[in-house]
Amino acid sequence: MKIIQQSGLIIFLIGFGLFLFSFFLPSYQVTHSIVEGQIDDNKQATFLEFADDMIGKSYSNNIELVSELGTTFDNINEAQVKKYGLSAADVEAIHRANRAEEAFTLASLDQVFNSVKPEDEFKKKAFADYGGWMDGRNYSSEDELKNHIANVADNIRKYGIVNQFGFDKYKIKDLKYSIVKAASNGSINDRAGLWIFLTYGLTIIGAVMYLLPKRTLDGNPGIKNNGIFHSAMKNRGWLGILTGTFLIVFYILLYFYPEYMTAWISTVDPVSQFLKGSDAGRFFLYGFIYTLCILVMGVRMMIKYRHSKYQIVRTISVMFFQTAFAFLLPEILLRLNQPYFDFKNIWPLDYDFFFDNELSTLIANGGLGIFMLGWGIGLIIIGVPVFVYFFGKRWYCSWVCGCGGLAETLGDPYRQLSDKSLKAWKVERWTIHGVLVFAVVMTIGVLYTYWTGSSQLFGIVDTYQMRSVYGAWIGAGFAGVVGTGFYPLMGNRVWCRFGCPLAAYLGLIQRFKSRFRITTNGGQCISCGNCSTYCEMGIDVRWYAQRGQNIVRSSCVGCGVCSSVCPRGVLNLENRDEDGRFNQPILIGNDSFKVEA
């Protein structure tokens, strides 16, 4: 058995090494056909004018290509702003035409921009669009008038010119990625199926070969702590730090610099073509790897906790929901020309559910889109309170959620690293509820913009800026980079514990109105500390168990591992009223141990 395990480790390392190597494998060449396929018709000539040296040039790596693309887009925007922007002389001319008048008038622009040049026509129209609020306004001083004219000119430079004649920062990011991906050449593009096997295939085979013999090598079922706090992987050693560093870098590239990941994305193009009929994007790669991690490490989870039927069923549940609902079904919906929709994702974890583009897409897709919208709203206001009342937040956090599924499978080796200190608990309460408040305020803002068309909430908050900040710092930075990359440093539920707004919403209901609780039999507790050590949410379970107190904590996700690792059967997961208990656990119970209180 050890030979199989050692062989599996070697195969896994070979597959993972080839995965890393494939990052640097392609070469790149931008052609006219690529430009025609990626750049809007009205901007192709401008791009080709500034990118003439790039067309037909071969690049050995994407770093050089991305750099030159960035320089090209910057040069285009700079030239267009210089051509169409309101100069200091233009601002002065508008000021002179209005300073002798009682009120500012847009009609004065006709005498300032009186030629038929496209530049003057644009300037006149743009000022009317961005400065229409000045029309008919009285000014008490010339300085105030000139400052307002200058502010309008500045907004035109920042937004109007770039949007119409150049490329805004979001478009540049998308174009960098799409051009680099289209320009890639090499064996990955020609033999993507082979590379799927050499990378993901060998990695999966090796991992399974390494995991399956553990059932025999570990002997009898049960949790064993042999050397766990001396492990370089499981106790913040060099291997764990290296793993965390890789995860952090991976997430940073995925969310903020996908143009550098095109080789990895191209590898899974055949899978994407099979499921949705189009090439893969960065989030398809993300979902593909995410699902594979949960499936493979789910096997490990079931082997480790094979003495607990509760843990086996729970693990199968998160494997199913991630594979079927989070990965396969949304991609198949795209193939059927329907909106991408994850039926198990709930606001505010699904923070962009109420964004104007999301609402417009769902409403525009008729009956199915309206059903999806109603389904999402129904889960928020009916599903969550009802299910949490009967079963606690575990129905979602430990049985359905993809974030929880990854934490319970890929993150299980690190669950003992969760900080159990009082200080960590205080920080947790402030951060997780702070994120929930942020999500609520942001959603109010985006709905206000959707209904009114105004991006200014209360006249002081820019709702577009608010959603941008939330998406970058919470949705990507906290949930992705920190939430997963810090598994080997802070435990497997960093995001769930400190940041997830849905967990905060579920927890508030669980804390004050839920039948779920962990019951204890303090008379049999031997204070071994296994329960506290393995609590991924930082709860000092032993403190409650020693006193025979039921555990009703808003942070508890009901994973049941504390019960599974207890050698005396002190802990049980129950759905019960305060004044009694059910004889049998219902739906989501725990049969690891059955001890009568």
C-alpha positions as CSV (number, residue, x, y, z in Angstrom):
1,M,0.0,0.0,0.0
2,K,2.8,2.4,0.7
3,I,4.2,1.8,-2.7
4,I,0.9,2.8,-4.3
5,Q,0.8,5.9,-2.1
6,Q,4.4,6.9,-2.9
7,S,3.8,6.3,-6.6
8,G,0.6,8.4,-6.4
9,L,2.6,11.2,-4.8
10,I,5.2,11.1,-7.6
11,I,2.5,11.1,-10.3
12,F,0.7,14.0,-8.6
13,L,4.0,16.0,-8.5
14,I,4.6,15.3,-12.2
15,G,1.1,16.5,-13.1
16,F,1.3,19.6,-10.9
17,G,4.8,20.3,-12.3
18,L,3.5,20.1,-15.9
19,F,0.7,22.4,-14.9
20,L,3.1,25.0,-13.7
21,F,5.4,24.5,-16.7
22,S,2.4,25.0,-19.1
23,F,2.2,28.6,-17.8
24,F,5.3,29.5,-19.8
25,L,4.8,27.3,-22.8
26,P,2.9,29.3,-25.5
27,S,4.4,31.9,-27.8
28,Y,2.3,34.9,-29.0
29,Q,1.7,36.8,-32.3
30,V,-0.9,39.5,-32.9
31,T,-2.4,39.6,-36.4
32,H,-4.8,41.8,-38.2
33,S,-7.5,39.2,-37.9
34,I,-7.1,39.1,-34.2
35,V,-7.5,42.9,-34.0
36,E,-10.6,42.7,-36.2
37,G,-12.1,40.0,-33.9
38,Q,-11.4,41.8,-30.6
39,I,-11.6,45.6,-31.3
40,D,-14.8,47.4,-32.1
41,D,-15.1,48.4,-35.8
42,N,-15.0,52.1,-35.0
43,K,-11.7,51.9,-33.1
44,Q,-9.8,49.3,-35.1
45,A,-8.1,51.9,-37.3
46,T,-7.0,53.9,-34.3
47,F,-5.6,50.8,-32.6
48,L,-3.7,49.7,-35.7
49,E,-2.2,53.1,-36.1
50,F,-0.6,53.0,-32.7
51,A,0.1,49.2,-32.7
52,D,1.7,49.0,-36.1
53,D,5.0,47.7,-34.6
54,M,3.1,44.9,-32.8
55,I,1.3,43.3,-35.8
56,G,3.1,40.2,-36.9
57,K,5.7,40.4,-34.2
58,S,6.5,37.2,-32.3
59,Y,6.6,37.2,-28.5
60,S,8.2,34.4,-26.5
61,N,6.2,35.2,-23.4
62,N,3.0,37.1,-22.5
63,I,4.7,39.5,-20.1
64,E,6.3,41.4,-23.0
65,L,3.1,41.4,-25.0
66,V,0.9,42.6,-22.1
67,S,3.3,45.4,-21.4
68,E,3.3,46.6,-25.0
69,L,-0.5,46.4,-25.1
70,G,-0.8,48.5,-22.0
71,T,1.6,51.1,-23.5
72,T,-0.4,51.1,-26.8
73,F,-3.8,51.7,-25.0
74,D,-2.2,54.5,-22.9
75,N,-0.8,56.2,-25.9
76,I,-4.2,56.0,-27.7
77,N,-6.0,57.5,-24.8
78,E,-3.4,60.3,-24.4
79,A,-3.6,61.2,-28.1
80,Q,-7.4,61.2,-28.1
81,V,-7.7,63.3,-25.0
82,K,-5.2,65.8,-26.6
83,K,-7.3,65.9,-29.8
84,Y,-10.8,66.0,-28.3
85,G,-10.3,67.4,-24.9
86,L,-11.1,71.0,-23.9
87,S,-7.9,72.9,-23.7
88,A,-7.1,75.7,-21.3
89,A,-7.8,78.1,-24.2
90,D,-11.2,76.5,-24.7
91,V,-12.1,76.9,-21.0
92,E,-11.0,80.5,-21.1
93,A,-13.1,81.1,-24.3
94,I,-16.3,79.6,-22.7
95,H,-15.6,81.7,-19.6
96,R,-15.3,84.9,-21.7
97,A,-18.5,84.2,-23.6
98,N,-20.5,84.0,-20.3
99,R,-18.9,86.3,-17.8
100,A,-20.8,89.3,-19.0
101,E,-24.1,87.5,-19.0
102,E,-26.5,87.2,-16.0
103,A,-26.5,83.4,-16.2
104,F,-24.5,80.7,-17.9
105,T,-26.1,79.5,-21.2
106,L,-25.3,76.5,-23.4
107,A,-26.1,78.6,-26.4
108,S,-22.8,80.4,-25.9
109,L,-21.0,77.2,-27.0
110,D,-22.1,77.9,-30.6
111,Q,-19.8,81.0,-30.8
112,V,-16.9,79.2,-29.1
113,F,-17.0,76.0,-31.2
114,N,-18.2,77.5,-34.5
115,S,-16.3,75.2,-37.0
116,V,-17.5,72.0,-38.6
117,K,-14.5,70.0,-37.4
118,P,-15.4,66.8,-35.7
119,E,-13.4,67.9,-32.7
120,D,-15.5,71.0,-32.2
121,E,-18.7,69.2,-32.8
122,F,-17.8,66.7,-30.1
123,K,-16.7,69.4,-27.6
124,K,-19.9,71.2,-28.0
125,K,-22.1,68.1,-27.5
126,A,-19.9,66.7,-24.7
127,F,-20.1,70.0,-22.7
128,A,-23.9,70.0,-23.1
129,D,-24.0,66.3,-21.8
130,Y,-21.6,66.8,-18.9
131,G,-22.4,70.4,-18.1
132,G,-26.1,70.7,-18.8
133,W,-26.7,71.4,-15.2
134,M,-25.0,74.8,-15.6
135,D,-27.5,76.1,-18.1
136,G,-29.3,79.1,-16.7
137,R,-27.4,79.1,-13.5
138,N,-26.3,82.4,-12.0
139,Y,-22.8,82.8,-10.6
140,S,-21.8,85.2,-7.9
141,S,-18.1,85.4,-9.1
142,E,-16.1,84.8,-12.1
143,D,-13.8,82.4,-10.2
144,E,-16.8,80.1,-9.4
145,L,-17.9,80.2,-13.0
146,K,-14.4,79.3,-14.3
147,N,-14.0,76.5,-11.8
148,H,-17.3,74.9,-12.8
149,I,-16.3,75.1,-16.5
150,A,-12.9,73.5,-15.7
151,N,-14.6,70.7,-13.7
152,V,-16.9,69.9,-16.7
153,A,-13.8,69.9,-19.0
154,D,-12.0,67.5,-16.6
155,N,-15.0,65.1,-16.5
156,I,-15.1,65.1,-20.3
157,R,-11.4,64.2,-20.4
158,K,-11.8,61.4,-17.8
159,Y,-15.0,59.8,-19.1
160,G,-16.5,61.1,-22.4
161,I,-13.4,61.0,-24.6
162,V,-12.0,57.7,-23.3
163,N,-15.4,56.0,-23.7
164,Q,-16.1,57.3,-27.2
165,F,-12.7,57.5,-28.9
166,G,-10.4,55.6,-26.5
167,F,-10.5,52.7,-24.1
168,D,-11.6,52.8,-20.4
169,K,-9.7,50.9,-17.8
170,Y,-12.3,48.0,-17.7
171,K,-12.3,47.7,-21.5
172,I,-8.4,47.7,-21.5
173,K,-8.4,44.8,-19.0
174,D,-10.8,42.8,-21.0
175,L,-8.9,43.5,-24.3
176,K,-5.6,42.6,-22.8
177,Y,-6.9,39.3,-21.9
178,S,-8.8,38.5,-25.1
179,I,-6.0,39.7,-27.4
180,V,-3.3,37.7,-25.5
181,K,-5.5,34.6,-25.5
182,A,-6.3,34.9,-29.2
183,A,-2.6,35.5,-30.0
184,S,-1.3,32.4,-28.2
185,N,0.3,29.6,-30.2
186,G,1.8,26.3,-29.4
187,S,1.1,22.8,-28.3
188,I,-1.5,23.8,-25.7
189,N,-3.7,25.3,-28.4
190,D,-3.0,22.4,-30.8
191,R,-3.3,19.5,-28.3
192,A,-5.4,20.9,-25.5
193,G,-6.9,17.5,-24.8
194,L,-3.4,16.0,-24.2
195,W,-2.5,18.8,-21.9
196,I,-5.7,18.3,-19.9
197,F,-4.6,14.7,-19.2
198,L,-0.9,15.6,-18.5
199,T,-1.9,18.3,-16.0
200,Y,-5.3,17.7,-14.4
201,G,-5.5,14.0,-15.3
202,L,-2.2,13.0,-13.8
203,T,-2.8,15.3,-10.8
204,I,-6.1,13.6,-10.1
205,I,-4.8,10.1,-10.6
206,G,-1.8,10.8,-8.3
207,A,-4.0,12.3,-5.6
208,V,-6.5,9.4,-5.6
209,M,-3.6,6.9,-5.5
210,Y,-2.2,8.7,-2.6
211,L,-5.5,9.0,-0.7
212,L,-7.2,5.7,-1.1
213,P,-4.6,3.5,0.7
214,K,-4.9,5.7,3.8
215,R,-8.1,3.7,4.6
216,T,-5.9,0.6,5.1
217,L,-2.7,2.3,6.4
218,D,-4.6,4.3,9.1
219,G,-6.0,1.1,10.5
220,N,-9.2,1.4,12.5
221,P,-11.6,4.3,11.8
222,G,-11.3,7.4,13.9
223,I,-9.4,10.7,14.1
224,K,-5.7,10.4,14.7
225,N,-3.5,13.4,15.6
226,N,-0.2,11.7,14.9
227,G,2.3,14.5,14.2
228,I,-0.2,17.0,13.0
229,F,1.4,19.8,14.9
230,H,4.8,18.8,13.7
231,S,3.8,18.7,10.0
232,A,5.4,21.3,7.7
233,M,2.1,21.3,5.7
234,K,-0.4,21.4,8.5
235,N,1.2,23.6,11.2
236,R,2.4,26.8,9.4
237,G,5.6,25.1,8.3
238,W,7.6,25.8,5.1
239,L,5.3,23.6,3.0
240,G,2.2,25.2,4.2
241,I,3.5,28.7,3.6
242,L,4.6,27.6,0.1
243,T,1.1,26.3,-0.6
244,G,-0.5,29.4,0.8
245,T,1.8,31.6,-1.3
246,F,0.8,29.7,-4.5
247,L,-2.9,30.0,-3.7
248,I,-2.5,33.8,-3.1
249,V,-0.6,34.3,-6.3
250,F,-3.1,32.2,-8.2
251,Y,-6.1,34.2,-7.0
252,I,-4.4,37.6,-7.6
253,L,-3.7,36.6,-11.2
254,L,-7.2,35.2,-11.7
255,Y,-9.0,38.3,-10.4
256,F,-6.7,41.1,-11.3
257,Y,-4.4,40.0,-14.1
258,P,-6.1,37.2,-16.1
259,E,-4.1,38.2,-19.2
260,Y,-1.1,36.3,-17.7
261,M,-3.2,33.1,-17.2
262,T,-4.2,32.5,-20.8
263,A,-2.1,29.4,-21.1
264,W,-3.9,27.7,-18.2
265,I,-7.3,28.9,-19.5
266,S,-6.6,27.6,-23.0
267,T,-6.0,24.2,-21.5
268,V,-9.6,23.8,-20.5
269,D,-11.1,25.1,-23.8
270,P,-12.2,21.6,-24.8
271,V,-14.2,21.1,-21.6
272,S,-15.8,24.6,-22.0
273,Q,-16.7,23.8,-25.6
274,F,-18.3,20.6,-24.6
275,L,-20.4,22.2,-21.8
276,K,-21.4,25.6,-23.2
277,G,-20.2,25.6,-26.8
278,S,-17.6,28.4,-26.5
279,D,-14.0,28.8,-25.3
280,A,-13.2,29.0,-21.6
281,G,-12.8,32.2,-19.7
282,R,-10.9,32.8,-16.4
283,F,-14.0,32.0,-14.3
284,F,-14.6,28.8,-16.1
285,L,-11.0,27.8,-15.3
286,Y,-11.7,28.8,-11.7
287,G,-14.9,26.8,-11.5
288,F,-13.3,23.8,-13.1
289,I,-10.3,23.7,-10.7
290,Y,-12.6,24.6,-7.7
291,T,-14.9,21.6,-8.5
292,L,-12.0,19.2,-9.0
293,C,-10.5,20.2,-5.6
294,I,-13.8,19.6,-3.8
295,L,-14.3,16.2,-5.5
296,V,-10.8,14.9,-4.9
297,M,-10.4,16.3,-1.4
298,G,-14.0,15.1,-0.7
299,V,-12.7,11.6,-1.2
300,R,-10.0,12.3,1.4
301,M,-12.7,13.8,3.8
302,M,-14.8,10.6,3.5
303,I,-11.8,8.4,4.2
304,K,-10.7,10.4,7.2
305,Y,-14.2,10.6,8.8
306,R,-15.4,7.2,7.6
307,H,-16.6,6.4,11.2
308,S,-19.3,9.1,10.9
309,K,-22.2,8.7,8.6
310,Y,-23.0,12.3,9.1
311,Q,-19.7,13.5,7.7
312,I,-19.9,11.1,4.8
313,V,-23.4,12.3,3.7
314,R,-22.5,15.9,4.4
315,T,-19.4,15.6,2.2
316,I,-21.3,14.0,-0.6
317,S,-23.8,16.8,-0.4
318,V,-21.3,19.6,-0.9
319,M,-19.6,17.6,-3.7
320,F,-23.0,17.3,-5.4
321,F,-24.1,20.9,-5.1
322,Q,-20.8,22.3,-6.3
323,T,-20.6,20.0,-9.3
324,A,-24.2,20.1,-10.4
325,F,-25.5,23.5,-9.3
326,A,-22.4,25.7,-9.2
327,F,-20.5,24.3,-12.2
328,L,-22.4,22.2,-14.6
329,L,-25.9,23.7,-14.6
330,P,-24.9,27.4,-15.1
331,E,-22.6,26.4,-18.1
332,I,-25.4,24.3,-19.7
333,L,-27.8,27.3,-19.3
334,L,-25.3,29.4,-21.3
335,R,-25.3,26.7,-24.0
336,L,-29.1,27.0,-24.2
337,N,-28.8,30.8,-24.5
338,Q,-30.2,31.4,-21.0
339,P,-28.7,33.6,-18.2
340,Y,-25.8,32.2,-16.2
341,F,-27.4,31.4,-12.8
342,D,-26.3,29.5,-9.7
343,F,-29.5,28.4,-8.0
344,K,-27.8,27.8,-4.7
345,N,-26.0,31.2,-4.4
346,I,-27.8,33.6,-2.2
347,W,-27.5,37.4,-1.6
348,P,-25.5,38.9,0.0
349,L,-22.9,36.3,-0.7
350,D,-24.0,36.7,-4.3
351,Y,-23.4,40.4,-3.9
352,D,-24.1,41.4,-7.6
353,F,-27.5,39.7,-7.7
354,F,-29.2,43.1,-7.6
355,F,-26.8,44.9,-9.9
356,D,-28.6,46.7,-12.8
357,N,-27.0,44.6,-15.5
358,E,-28.0,41.4,-13.7
359,L,-31.6,42.5,-13.1
360,S,-31.9,43.7,-16.8
361,T,-30.5,40.3,-18.1
362,L,-32.9,38.3,-16.0
363,I,-36.0,40.4,-16.8
364,A,-35.1,40.4,-20.5
365,N,-35.0,36.6,-20.6
366,G,-38.7,36.2,-20.1
367,G,-40.3,33.5,-18.0
368,L,-37.2,31.7,-17.0
369,G,-35.4,34.9,-16.1
370,I,-38.3,36.1,-14.0
371,F,-38.4,32.7,-12.2
372,M,-34.6,33.0,-11.5
373,L,-35.2,36.5,-10.0
374,G,-38.1,35.2,-7.9
375,W,-36.1,32.2,-6.8
376,G,-33.3,34.4,-5.6
377,I,-35.5,36.8,-3.7
378,G,-37.5,33.9,-2.3
379,L,-34.4,32.3,-0.8
380,I,-33.4,35.6,0.8
381,I,-36.6,36.5,2.5
382,I,-38.3,33.0,3.0
383,G,-35.8,30.2,2.4
384,V,-33.1,31.4,4.7
385,P,-35.2,32.2,7.8
386,V,-37.3,29.0,7.5
387,F,-34.4,26.6,7.0
388,V,-32.2,28.3,9.7
389,Y,-35.1,28.1,12.1
390,F,-35.4,24.4,11.7
391,F,-31.8,23.3,10.9
392,G,-29.5,26.2,11.8
393,K,-27.1,27.8,9.3
394,R,-25.5,24.4,8.7
395,W,-28.1,23.6,6.1
396,Y,-26.3,26.1,3.9
397,C,-22.8,26.6,5.2
398,S,-22.0,22.9,5.7
399,W,-24.2,21.2,3.2
400,V,-24.7,23.4,0.2
401,C,-22.3,26.4,0.0
402,G,-19.3,26.2,-2.4
403,C,-17.1,28.3,-0.1
404,G,-17.9,26.0,2.8
405,G,-17.5,23.0,0.5
406,L,-13.9,24.0,-0.4
407,A,-13.1,24.8,3.2
408,E,-14.4,21.4,4.4
409,T,-12.5,19.4,1.8
410,L,-9.4,21.2,0.5
411,G,-9.1,23.2,3.8
412,D,-9.7,20.3,6.2
413,P,-6.0,19.7,6.8
414,Y,-5.7,23.2,8.2
415,R,-8.8,23.4,10.4
416,Q,-6.8,23.1,13.6
417,L,-5.0,26.5,12.8
418,S,-8.2,28.5,13.5
419,D,-7.5,31.1,16.2
420,K,-9.6,30.3,19.4
421,S,-8.6,33.5,21.3
422,L,-11.0,36.0,22.7
423,K,-9.3,38.7,20.7
424,A,-10.0,36.8,17.4
425,W,-13.6,36.4,18.4
426,K,-14.0,40.2,18.9
427,V,-12.4,40.9,15.6
428,E,-14.6,38.4,13.9
429,R,-17.8,40.0,15.2
430,W,-16.8,43.5,13.9
431,T,-15.5,42.4,10.5
432,I,-18.2,39.9,9.5
433,H,-21.1,42.3,10.5
434,G,-19.2,45.2,9.0
435,V,-19.1,43.4,5.6
436,L,-22.8,42.6,6.0
437,V,-23.6,46.3,6.6
438,F,-21.4,47.3,3.6
439,A,-23.2,44.8,1.4
440,V,-26.7,46.1,2.5
441,V,-25.8,49.7,1.9
442,M,-24.2,48.9,-1.5
443,T,-27.3,47.0,-2.5
444,I,-29.5,49.9,-1.5
445,G,-27.3,52.1,-3.6
446,V,-27.4,50.0,-6.7
447,L,-31.2,49.5,-6.5
448,Y,-31.5,53.3,-6.1
449,T,-29.5,53.7,-9.3
450,Y,-31.5,51.1,-11.1
451,W,-34.8,52.8,-10.3
452,T,-33.8,56.4,-10.6
453,G,-30.8,56.4,-13.0
454,S,-28.8,58.5,-10.6
455,S,-25.5,57.2,-9.4
456,Q,-25.4,59.6,-6.4
457,L,-26.9,58.2,-3.2
458,F,-27.9,60.9,-0.8
459,G,-25.9,63.2,-3.0
460,I,-22.6,62.1,-1.5
461,V,-22.0,58.4,-2.4
462,D,-21.2,57.2,-5.9
463,T,-22.9,53.8,-6.2
464,Y,-20.8,52.7,-9.1
465,Q,-17.6,53.4,-7.0
466,M,-19.2,51.6,-4.0
467,R,-19.8,48.5,-6.0
468,S,-16.4,48.6,-7.6
469,V,-14.7,48.9,-4.1
470,Y,-16.8,46.0,-2.8
471,G,-16.1,43.8,-5.8
472,A,-12.4,44.4,-5.7
473,W,-11.7,44.4,-1.9
474,I,-14.4,42.1,-0.6
475,G,-15.6,39.9,-3.5
476,A,-12.1,39.3,-4.9
477,G,-9.5,40.3,-2.3
478,F,-11.2,39.1,0.9
479,A,-13.3,36.1,-0.3
480,G,-10.7,34.9,-2.9
481,V,-7.1,35.9,-2.1
482,V,-7.3,36.0,1.7
483,G,-10.2,33.5,2.1
484,T,-8.5,30.7,0.4
485,G,-4.8,31.7,0.3
486,F,-4.7,31.9,4.0
487,Y,-5.9,28.3,4.7
488,P,-2.4,27.2,5.7
489,L,-1.9,30.2,7.9
490,M,-5.2,31.0,9.6
491,G,-7.3,27.9,9.1
492,N,-9.9,26.8,6.6
493,R,-12.8,29.1,7.4
494,V,-11.1,32.5,7.2
495,W,-13.7,34.0,4.8
496,C,-16.7,32.2,6.4
497,R,-15.6,33.3,9.9
498,F,-14.5,36.9,9.3
499,G,-16.0,38.1,6.1
500,C,-19.0,36.2,4.6
501,P,-22.1,38.5,4.8
502,L,-24.4,35.6,4.2
503,A,-22.9,33.7,7.1
504,A,-23.5,36.9,9.2
505,Y,-27.2,37.0,8.1
506,L,-27.6,33.2,8.8
507,G,-25.8,33.6,12.1
508,L,-28.1,36.3,13.4
509,I,-31.1,34.2,12.8
510,Q,-29.4,31.1,14.3
511,R,-28.3,32.9,17.4
512,F,-31.8,34.3,18.3
513,K,-34.4,32.1,16.5
514,S,-33.3,28.6,15.6
515,R,-33.9,25.1,16.9
516,F,-30.3,24.1,16.1
517,R,-27.8,23.7,18.9
518,I,-25.0,21.4,20.0
519,T,-26.0,19.6,23.1
520,T,-23.4,18.5,25.6
521,N,-23.1,15.9,28.4
522,G,-20.6,17.5,30.7
523,G,-20.4,14.6,33.0
524,Q,-18.5,12.5,30.5
525,C,-16.1,15.3,29.2
526,I,-12.5,14.3,29.9
527,S,-11.1,17.7,28.7
528,C,-9.0,16.2,25.9
529,G,-9.5,19.4,23.8
530,N,-10.1,17.6,20.5
531,C,-13.4,19.5,20.0
532,S,-11.8,23.0,20.4
533,T,-8.7,22.1,18.4
534,Y,-10.7,21.0,15.4
535,C,-13.3,23.7,15.5
536,E,-12.8,25.6,12.3
537,M,-14.8,28.6,13.5
538,G,-12.6,29.4,16.5
539,I,-15.2,28.3,19.1
540,D,-13.8,27.0,22.4
541,V,-16.1,24.0,22.4
542,R,-14.5,22.4,25.4
543,W,-15.4,25.4,27.6
544,Y,-19.1,24.6,27.0
545,A,-18.7,20.8,27.2
546,Q,-17.0,21.0,30.6
547,R,-20.0,22.9,32.0
548,G,-22.6,20.9,30.2
549,Q,-23.9,23.9,28.4
550,N,-25.6,23.8,25.0
551,I,-23.6,25.6,22.3
552,V,-25.7,28.3,20.6
553,R,-23.3,30.5,18.7
554,S,-24.0,32.5,15.6
555,S,-20.6,31.6,14.1
556,C,-21.2,27.8,14.4
557,V,-21.6,26.2,10.9
558,G,-22.8,22.9,12.3
559,C,-20.0,20.9,10.6
560,G,-20.2,18.3,13.4
561,V,-16.5,17.6,13.4
562,C,-16.3,18.5,17.2
563,S,-18.7,15.6,17.7
564,S,-16.9,13.3,15.3
565,V,-13.5,13.8,17.1
566,C,-14.9,13.5,20.6
567,P,-13.8,10.1,22.1
568,R,-16.6,10.1,24.7
569,G,-19.7,11.1,22.8
570,V,-20.2,14.2,24.7
571,L,-21.4,16.4,21.8
572,N,-24.5,16.0,19.7
573,L,-26.0,18.1,16.9
574,E,-29.6,18.6,17.6
575,N,-32.7,20.3,16.2
576,R,-34.8,20.9,19.2
577,D,-36.8,23.4,21.3
578,E,-35.3,24.8,24.5
579,D,-37.8,22.8,26.6
580,G,-37.2,19.4,25.1
581,R,-35.4,17.3,22.5
582,F,-36.4,15.1,19.6
583,N,-35.9,11.4,20.1
584,Q,-34.6,11.2,16.6
585,P,-32.6,13.9,14.7
586,I,-34.5,15.2,11.7
587,L,-33.1,15.6,8.2
588,I,-29.7,17.1,9.1
589,G,-28.9,15.2,12.3
590,N,-25.6,13.6,13.5
591,D,-25.3,9.9,14.2
592,S,-21.6,9.9,15.1
593,F,-22.5,9.2,18.7
594,K,-25.9,8.7,20.5
595,V,-25.6,9.6,24.1
596,E,-28.7,10.3,26.2
597,A,-28.5,13.5,28.2
